[in-house]
C-alpha cells in the first residue's frame, strides 16, 4: 500500500510524505514526467533503478533523480515499511544545483551522517507544524540542501561491491549478518570487502549497520513511535538498554528524549540545530532571484 501526502507546496518546492508498506500496491515503475527530486529516507529502504544504475535510498543516504527520468523501484525488505520525504524542485532550483555539481547525472546517491539524518526527519516535523509559513519552509529547504552539498561525497573505489554490501545489510538490518556471509554475497574476500568498504564510506561494516538501525529508529521516533522496547527488538538491538546506550553515545540523548524533542520541534528550533551542525555550507542559498 502506497500513501502520498503533500505537506508543502511553494513556487520552488513540493514536499511529499510517502509511505509504502506491504502489500505493495501502485509501487514499481515511475514514468518520466516528473520534476527533479531528492528523496530522504526516514525508515526502511528501497532501490531506484535509473538508466542502468541502481541507487539505494536508505537512512544515511539520500538519492537525487533528475527531471524526466523513467525508473523503477524494488524493495530489499519486501514485507517492510518504507517512509521517505520526497522533495520535488522546480527547474530554477535544479539548474542551481547543477551549477554546484550536485545534479550532473541522471541519478546520484548522496550519503550523509546520523546527525543529518536527524535534521531531515526534524525538518519534516517543522514543515508539518508550520504549514502556513511557506517562506520560512522554503528557506529551510535551501539551508538543508546547502548542508547536503557539504556532507555528501562519493568514492569511485569498488563502489559496486560497496553498494551490494550496503543493500545486503539494509535488507537484513534486524539481523547480524557476519562479514563472511556478506563477502560471499558480494563476491570477494572478507578482507577485501572490509578494506574497500571503509575506503568508500569511512565506516566499518559494523558501524554502518549500527548507523542504519539508529537512522531507522530516528525516523520511527519522528512518526511518534510509542513502544520503544518493541522498536529496539524490531531493529535488531539486543535490548532496549542497548538501543538507549547507542542513542546516548551517537546522538547525545535517550530515545524518549529525542521523541519529545521531535514532537516539540518547529522551524525555528530546526534552524538553531542546523546552525550547530558541524559541516554546514552556507554559501548556497538557492536559485538566483528572478
C-alpha positions as CSV (number, residue, x, y, z in Angstrom):
1,X,0.0,0.0,0.0
2,X,1.4,3.4,-1.1
3,X,0.3,6.6,0.6
4,X,1.4,10.0,-0.6
5,X,0.6,13.2,1.2
6,X,1.7,16.7,0.1
7,X,2.8,18.6,3.1
8,X,4.2,21.7,1.4
9,X,3.8,23.4,-2.0
10,X,5.8,26.6,-2.8
11,X,7.0,28.3,-6.0
12,X,10.2,26.2,-5.9
13,X,9.4,23.0,-4.0
14,X,6.8,20.4,-3.4
15,X,7.4,18.2,-0.3
16,X,5.6,14.9,-0.2
17,X,5.4,12.4,2.7
18,X,5.5,9.0,1.1
19,X,4.7,5.8,3.0
20,X,5.0,2.4,1.2
21,X,4.2,-0.8,3.1
22,X,3.2,-4.4,2.5
23,X,1.2,-5.3,0.5
24,X,3.0,-3.2,-2.2
25,X,0.4,-1.5,-4.5
26,X,1.0,1.2,-7.1
27,X,4.7,0.9,-6.4
28,X,7.3,0.0,-9.0
29,X,7.5,1.9,-12.3
30,X,7.6,5.7,-12.5
31,X,7.1,7.4,-15.8
32,X,9.5,10.2,-16.9
33,X,7.1,13.0,-16.4
34,X,8.1,14.3,-13.0
35,X,10.5,17.2,-12.0
36,X,13.9,16.7,-10.4
37,X,13.7,15.4,-6.8
38,X,15.7,14.5,-3.8
39,X,14.4,11.6,-1.7
40,X,15.3,11.4,2.0
41,X,14.5,8.0,3.6
42,X,13.3,8.1,7.2
43,X,12.9,4.4,7.7
44,X,13.1,1.2,5.6
45,X,15.0,1.1,2.3
46,X,14.3,0.8,-1.5
47,X,16.4,0.6,-4.6
48,X,15.8,3.0,-7.5
49,X,17.0,1.7,-10.9
50,X,17.7,4.7,-13.3
51,X,19.2,4.3,-16.7
52,X,21.2,1.2,-15.9
53,X,22.3,2.3,-12.4
54,X,21.0,1.3,-9.0
55,X,20.7,3.8,-6.2
56,X,19.9,2.6,-2.7
57,X,17.6,5.0,-0.8
58,X,18.1,4.3,3.0
59,X,18.6,6.1,6.3
60,X,22.0,7.8,5.8
61,X,21.8,8.1,2.0
62,X,19.5,10.4,0.0
63,X,19.0,9.9,-3.7
64,X,18.6,12.6,-6.3
65,X,16.9,11.9,-9.6
66,X,17.0,14.4,-12.5
67,X,13.8,15.6,-14.2
68,X,12.0,13.5,-16.8
69,X,13.7,10.2,-15.7
70,X,11.9,6.9,-16.0
71,X,12.9,4.5,-13.3
72,X,11.6,1.6,-11.3
73,X,11.7,0.7,-7.6
74,X,12.5,-2.5,-5.8
75,X,12.5,-3.3,-2.1
76,X,15.2,-5.3,-0.3
77,X,12.7,-6.0,2.5
78,X,9.6,-6.9,0.6
79,X,7.5,-7.1,3.8
80,X,8.7,-4.0,5.5
81,X,7.5,-0.4,5.7
82,X,9.4,2.4,3.9
83,X,8.9,6.1,4.8
84,X,10.5,8.9,2.8
85,X,10.4,12.7,2.4
86,X,10.2,13.3,-1.4
87,X,11.3,16.8,-2.3
88,X,10.4,17.9,-5.8
89,X,12.1,21.1,-7.1
90,X,11.5,23.5,-10.0
91,X,13.9,24.0,-12.9
92,X,15.5,27.0,-11.4
93,X,16.5,25.1,-8.2
94,X,17.5,22.1,-10.2
95,X,19.7,24.3,-12.5
96,X,21.3,26.0,-9.5
97,X,22.2,22.5,-8.1
98,X,23.7,21.5,-11.4
99,X,26.0,24.5,-11.2
100,X,27.1,23.3,-7.8
101,X,27.8,19.9,-9.3
102,X,25.1,18.1,-7.4
103,X,22.7,17.2,-10.3
104,X,25.1,16.4,-13.1
105,X,23.9,12.8,-13.6
106,X,20.5,11.1,-14.2
107,X,20.7,10.0,-10.6
108,X,23.1,10.3,-7.7
109,X,23.4,8.8,-4.3
110,X,24.1,11.3,-1.5
111,X,25.4,9.7,1.7
112,X,25.2,11.6,4.9
113,X,25.8,11.0,8.6
114,X,23.5,10.3,11.5
115,X,23.2,13.9,12.6
116,X,22.0,14.9,9.2
117,X,19.5,12.0,9.3
118,X,18.0,13.6,12.4
119,X,18.0,17.0,10.7
120,X,15.9,15.9,7.8
121,X,13.5,14.0,10.0
122,X,13.1,17.1,12.1
123,X,12.7,19.3,9.1
124,X,9.6,17.4,8.0
125,X,8.1,17.8,11.5
126,X,8.8,21.6,11.4
127,X,7.2,21.9,8.0
128,X,4.1,20.0,9.1
129,X,3.8,22.1,12.3
130,X,4.1,25.4,10.4
131,X,2.1,24.6,7.3
132,X,1.3,28.2,6.6
133,X,4.8,29.5,6.8
134,X,5.8,28.7,3.2
135,X,8.5,31.3,3.0
136,X,10.3,30.0,6.2
137,X,9.9,26.4,5.0
138,X,11.4,27.3,1.6
139,X,14.4,28.9,3.3
140,X,14.8,25.9,5.5
141,X,14.8,23.6,2.4
142,X,17.5,25.7,0.8
143,X,19.5,25.5,4.0
144,X,19.1,21.7,4.1
145,X,20.3,21.3,0.5
146,X,23.2,23.6,1.2
147,X,24.2,21.4,4.1
148,X,23.7,18.3,2.0
149,X,26.1,19.7,-0.6
150,X,28.8,19.8,2.1
151,X,28.3,16.4,3.7
152,X,27.6,14.2,0.7
153,X,30.5,12.8,-1.2
154,X,31.2,9.8,-3.5
155,X,34.2,7.5,-3.9
156,X,34.9,5.5,-7.0
157,X,36.7,2.7,-5.1
158,X,34.9,-0.5,-5.8
159,X,31.6,1.2,-5.4
160,X,29.6,-1.7,-7.0
161,X,30.8,-4.1,-4.3
162,X,30.2,-1.5,-1.6
163,X,26.7,-0.9,-2.9
164,X,25.9,-4.6,-2.9
165,X,27.2,-4.9,0.7
166,X,25.1,-1.9,1.8
167,X,22.0,-3.4,0.1
168,X,22.6,-6.7,1.9
169,X,22.9,-5.0,5.3
170,X,19.9,-2.8,4.8
171,X,17.8,-5.7,3.6
172,X,18.6,-7.6,6.8
173,X,19.0,-4.7,9.1
174,X,17.5,-6.5,12.0
175,X,20.0,-9.4,11.7
176,X,23.7,-9.6,12.5
177,X,24.8,-10.9,9.1
178,X,28.5,-11.8,9.5
179,X,31.3,-10.5,7.3
180,X,32.0,-13.8,5.7
181,X,28.4,-14.1,4.6
182,X,28.4,-10.5,3.3
183,X,31.6,-11.2,1.4
184,X,30.1,-14.3,-0.3
185,X,27.0,-12.3,-1.3
186,X,29.3,-9.5,-2.8
187,X,31.7,-12.0,-4.4
188,X,35.0,-11.1,-2.8
189,X,37.1,-12.0,0.3
190,X,36.2,-10.7,3.8
191,X,39.5,-8.7,3.9
192,X,38.9,-7.1,0.6
193,X,35.3,-6.2,1.5
194,X,36.3,-4.6,4.8
195,X,39.1,-2.6,3.1
196,X,37.1,-1.2,0.2
197,X,34.0,-0.6,2.4
198,X,36.0,1.6,4.8
199,X,37.8,3.3,2.0
200,X,34.5,4.3,0.3
201,X,32.3,5.1,3.3
202,X,34.8,5.9,6.2
203,X,33.0,3.3,8.3
204,X,33.4,-0.3,9.2
205,X,30.6,-2.7,8.3
206,X,29.6,-2.9,11.9
207,X,29.4,0.9,12.2
208,X,27.4,1.1,9.0
209,X,24.9,-1.5,10.4
210,X,24.5,0.4,13.6
211,X,24.0,3.7,11.8
212,X,21.2,2.1,9.7
213,X,19.5,0.9,12.9
214,X,19.8,4.3,14.6
215,X,18.7,6.1,11.4
216,X,15.6,3.9,11.1
217,X,14.9,4.5,14.8
218,X,15.1,8.3,14.4
219,X,12.6,8.0,11.5
220,X,10.2,6.0,13.7
221,X,10.5,8.4,16.6
222,X,9.7,11.2,14.2
223,X,6.5,9.3,13.3
224,X,5.6,9.1,17.0
225,X,6.7,5.6,17.9
226,X,5.4,4.8,21.4
227,X,6.7,1.2,22.1
228,X,10.5,1.7,22.4
229,X,11.2,-1.8,23.6
230,X,9.4,-3.3,20.6
231,X,11.2,-0.9,18.3
232,X,14.5,-2.0,19.7
233,X,13.6,-5.6,19.0
234,X,12.3,-4.8,15.5
235,X,15.6,-3.0,14.5
236,X,17.9,-5.7,15.8
237,X,19.2,-4.2,19.1
238,X,19.8,-6.8,21.8
239,X,17.6,-4.9,24.3
240,X,16.0,-1.5,25.0
241,X,19.0,-0.6,27.1
242,X,21.4,-1.5,24.2
243,X,19.5,0.9,21.9
244,X,19.4,3.6,24.6
245,X,23.2,3.4,25.1
246,X,23.7,3.7,21.3
247,X,21.5,6.7,21.2
248,X,23.3,8.5,24.0
249,X,26.7,7.7,22.5
250,X,25.9,8.9,19.0
251,X,23.1,11.4,19.4
252,X,23.6,12.6,23.0
253,X,20.2,11.8,24.4
254,X,17.9,8.8,25.0
255,X,15.2,7.8,22.5
256,X,12.4,9.1,24.7
257,X,14.1,12.5,24.9
258,X,14.6,12.7,21.2
259,X,11.0,11.7,20.6
260,X,9.8,14.5,22.8
261,X,12.2,17.0,21.0
262,X,10.8,15.9,17.6
263,X,7.3,16.4,18.9
264,X,8.0,19.9,20.1
265,X,10.2,20.9,17.1
266,X,9.4,23.7,14.7
267,X,11.3,25.5,12.0
268,X,12.9,28.0,14.4
269,X,14.3,25.1,16.6
270,X,15.3,23.2,13.4
271,X,17.3,26.2,12.2
272,X,19.1,26.5,15.5
273,X,20.1,22.9,15.3
274,X,21.2,23.3,11.7
275,X,23.5,26.2,12.8
276,X,25.1,23.9,15.3
277,X,25.7,21.2,12.7
278,X,29.5,21.0,12.2
279,X,29.6,20.6,8.4
280,X,27.3,23.4,7.3
281,X,27.7,25.0,3.9
282,X,26.2,28.5,4.0
283,X,27.3,29.8,0.6
284,X,24.4,28.3,-1.5
285,X,21.1,29.9,-0.9
286,X,19.1,28.6,-3.9
287,X,18.5,29.8,-7.4
288,X,19.1,33.4,-8.3
289,X,16.2,35.8,-7.8
290,X,14.0,36.2,-10.8
